[in-house]
Amino acid sequence: QVQFVESGGGLVVPGGSLRLSCTASMSSFNVYTIAWYLQAPGEQREQVASIKSGVNSNYAESVKGRFIISRDHAKNAVVLQMNRLQPEETAVYFCNVPKPCGGARLTWGQGTQVTVTS
């Protein structure tokens, strides 16, 4: 069974930055489209960014211009650089293989907590 491991979360002040990393116990990780999701307290999980096997990426409107998703081929990871973070982005962040119509294909990992507060 594939296991996703998310890391890099933490406590940051509004306007600050964090860099999240996603790895998975799967072969050909770099072939798959990988997405980052956030789940705020009491809310449903929502996709914030995705990257295809190459460099093509997509972002939710709310994070465009602030978040950057990329691949670190050396580490077999997908990285989410989050800049100018806002308090409402306090959430647990997860990665997974997205389904075309929403949701994700595989079992969720533990996620990594991001807390944006002054």
Contacts in CASP RR format, 6 or more apart in sequence:
PFRMAT RR
TARGET T0000
AUTHOR 0000-0000-0000
METHOD contacts of the structure
MODEL  1
QVQFVESGGGLVVPGGSLRLSCTASMSSFNVYTIAWYLQAPGEQREQVAS
IKSGVNSNYAESVKGRFIISRDHAKNAVVLQMNRLQPEETAVYFCNVPKP
CGGARLTWGQGTQVTVTS
1 107 0 8 1.000
2 24 0 8 1.000
2 25 0 8 1.000
2 26 0 8 1.000
2 106 0 8 1.000
2 107 0 8 1.000
3 24 0 8 1.000
3 25 0 8 1.000
3 107 0 8 1.000
3 109 0 8 1.000
4 22 0 8 1.000
4 23 0 8 1.000
4 24 0 8 1.000
4 94 0 8 1.000
4 95 0 8 1.000
4 96 0 8 1.000
4 106 0 8 1.000
4 107 0 8 1.000
4 108 0 8 1.000
4 109 0 8 1.000
4 111 0 8 1.000
5 22 0 8 1.000
5 23 0 8 1.000
5 24 0 8 1.000
5 25 0 8 1.000
5 109 0 8 1.000
5 110 0 8 1.000
6 20 0 8 1.000
6 21 0 8 1.000
6 22 0 8 1.000
6 93 0 8 1.000
6 94 0 8 1.000
6 95 0 8 1.000
6 109 0 8 1.000
6 110 0 8 1.000
6 111 0 8 1.000
6 112 0 8 1.000
7 20 0 8 1.000
7 21 0 8 1.000
7 112 0 8 1.000
8 18 0 8 1.000
8 19 0 8 1.000
8 20 0 8 1.000
8 21 0 8 1.000
8 112 0 8 1.000
9 18 0 8 1.000
9 20 0 8 1.000
9 93 0 8 1.000
9 112 0 8 1.000
9 113 0 8 1.000
9 114 0 8 1.000
10 18 0 8 1.000
10 112 0 8 1.000
10 113 0 8 1.000
10 114 0 8 1.000
10 115 0 8 1.000
11 115 0 8 1.000
11 117 0 8 1.000
12 18 0 8 1.000
12 85 0 8 1.000
12 114 0 8 1.000
12 115 0 8 1.000
12 116 0 8 1.000
13 116 0 8 1.000
13 117 0 8 1.000
13 118 0 8 1.000
14 85 0 8 1.000
14 86 0 8 1.000
14 87 0 8 1.000
14 116 0 8 1.000
14 117 0 8 1.000
14 118 0 8 1.000
15 83 0 8 1.000
15 84 0 8 1.000
15 85 0 8 1.000
15 86 0 8 1.000
15 116 0 8 1.000
16 83 0 8 1.000
16 84 0 8 1.000
16 85 0 8 1.000
16 116 0 8 1.000
17 81 0 8 1.000
17 82 0 8 1.000
17 83 0 8 1.000
17 84 0 8 1.000
17 85 0 8 1.000
18 82 0 8 1.000
18 85 0 8 1.000
18 114 0 8 1.000
19 79 0 8 1.000
19 80 0 8 1.000
19 81 0 8 1.000
19 82 0 8 1.000
20 36 0 8 1.000
20 79 0 8 1.000
20 80 0 8 1.000
20 82 0 8 1.000
20 93 0 8 1.000
20 112 0 8 1.000
20 114 0 8 1.000
21 72 0 8 1.000
21 75 0 8 1.000
21 77 0 8 1.000
21 78 0 8 1.000
21 79 0 8 1.000
21 80 0 8 1.000
22 34 0 8 1.000
22 36 0 8 1.000
22 77 0 8 1.000
22 78 0 8 1.000
22 79 0 8 1.000
22 80 0 8 1.000
22 95 0 8 1.000
23 29 0 8 1.000
23 75 0 8 1.000
23 76 0 8 1.000
23 77 0 8 1.000
24 95 0 8 1.000
26 32 0 8 1.000
29 76 0 8 1.000
30 53 0 8 1.000
30 71 0 8 1.000
30 73 0 8 1.000
30 76 0 8 1.000
31 53 0 8 1.000
32 53 0 8 1.000
32 97 0 8 1.000
33 50 0 8 1.000
33 51 0 8 1.000
33 52 0 8 1.000
33 53 0 8 1.000
33 97 0 8 1.000
33 98 0 8 1.000
34 50 0 8 1.000
34 51 0 8 1.000
34 78 0 8 1.000
34 95 0 8 1.000
34 96 0 8 1.000
34 97 0 8 1.000
34 98 0 8 1.000
35 47 0 8 1.000
35 48 0 8 1.000
35 49 0 8 1.000
35 50 0 8 1.000
35 51 0 8 1.000
35 95 0 8 1.000
35 96 0 8 1.000
35 97 0 8 1.000
35 98 0 8 1.000
35 104 0 8 1.000
36 47 0 8 1.000
36 48 0 8 1.000
36 49 0 8 1.000
36 50 0 8 1.000
36 69 0 8 1.000
36 78 0 8 1.000
36 80 0 8 1.000
36 93 0 8 1.000
36 94 0 8 1.000
36 95 0 8 1.000
37 45 0 8 1.000
37 46 0 8 1.000
37 47 0 8 1.000
37 48 0 8 1.000
37 93 0 8 1.000
37 94 0 8 1.000
37 95 0 8 1.000
37 96 0 8 1.000
37 104 0 8 1.000
38 45 0 8 1.000
38 46 0 8 1.000
38 48 0 8 1.000
38 89 0 8 1.000
38 91 0 8 1.000
38 92 0 8 1.000
38 93 0 8 1.000
38 94 0 8 1.000
38 114 0 8 1.000
39 45 0 8 1.000
39 46 0 8 1.000
39 91 0 8 1.000
39 92 0 8 1.000
39 93 0 8 1.000
39 94 0 8 1.000
40 88 0 8 1.000
40 89 0 8 1.000
40 90 0 8 1.000
40 91 0 8 1.000
41 90 0 8 1.000
41 91 0 8 1.000
43 91 0 8 1.000
45 94 0 8 1.000
45 103 0 8 1.000
46 60 0 8 1.000
47 60 0 8 1.000
47 98 0 8 1.000
47 102 0 8 1.000
47 103 0 8 1.000
48 59 0 8 1.000
48 60 0 8 1.000
48 62 0 8 1.000
48 63 0 8 1.000
48 67 0 8 1.000
48 80 0 8 1.000
49 57 0 8 1.000
49 58 0 8 1.000
49 59 0 8 1.000
49 60 0 8 1.000
49 63 0 8 1.000
49 67 0 8 1.000
49 69 0 8 1.000
49 80 0 8 1.000
50 57 0 8 1.000
50 58 0 8 1.000
50 69 0 8 1.000
50 98 0 8 1.000
51 57 0 8 1.000
51 58 0 8 1.000
51 69 0 8 1.000
51 70 0 8 1.000
51 71 0 8 1.000
51 78 0 8 1.000
54 71 0 8 1.000
55 70 0 8 1.000
55 71 0 8 1.000
57 69 0 8 1.000
57 70 0 8 1.000
59 65 0 8 1.000
59 67 0 8 1.000
59 69 0 8 1.000
63 82 0 8 1.000
65 83 0 8 1.000
66 82 0 8 1.000
66 83 0 8 1.000
66 84 0 8 1.000
66 85 0 8 1.000
67 80 0 8 1.000
67 81 0 8 1.000
67 82 0 8 1.000
67 83 0 8 1.000
68 80 0 8 1.000
68 81 0 8 1.000
68 83 0 8 1.000
69 78 0 8 1.000
69 79 0 8 1.000
69 80 0 8 1.000
69 81 0 8 1.000
70 78 0 8 1.000
70 79 0 8 1.000
70 81 0 8 1.000
71 77 0 8 1.000
71 78 0 8 1.000
71 79 0 8 1.000
72 78 0 8 1.000
72 79 0 8 1.000
78 95 0 8 1.000
80 93 0 8 1.000
80 95 0 8 1.000
82 89 0 8 1.000
82 114 0 8 1.000
85 114 0 8 1.000
85 116 0 8 1.000
86 116 0 8 1.000
87 116 0 8 1.000
87 117 0 8 1.000
87 118 0 8 1.000
88 116 0 8 1.000
89 114 0 8 1.000
89 116 0 8 1.000
90 114 0 8 1.000
90 115 0 8 1.000
90 116 0 8 1.000
90 117 0 8 1.000
91 113 0 8 1.000
91 114 0 8 1.000
92 111 0 8 1.000
92 112 0 8 1.000
92 113 0 8 1.000
92 114 0 8 1.000
93 111 0 8 1.000
93 112 0 8 1.000
93 113 0 8 1.000
93 114 0 8 1.000
94 108 0 8 1.000
94 109 0 8 1.000
94 111 0 8 1.000
95 111 0 8 1.000
96 103 0 8 1.000
96 104 0 8 1.000
96 105 0 8 1.000
96 106 0 8 1.000
96 108 0 8 1.000
96 109 0 8 1.000
97 104 0 8 1.000
97 105 0 8 1.000
97 106 0 8 1.000
98 104 0 8 1.000
98 105 0 8 1.000
99 105 0 8 1.000
END
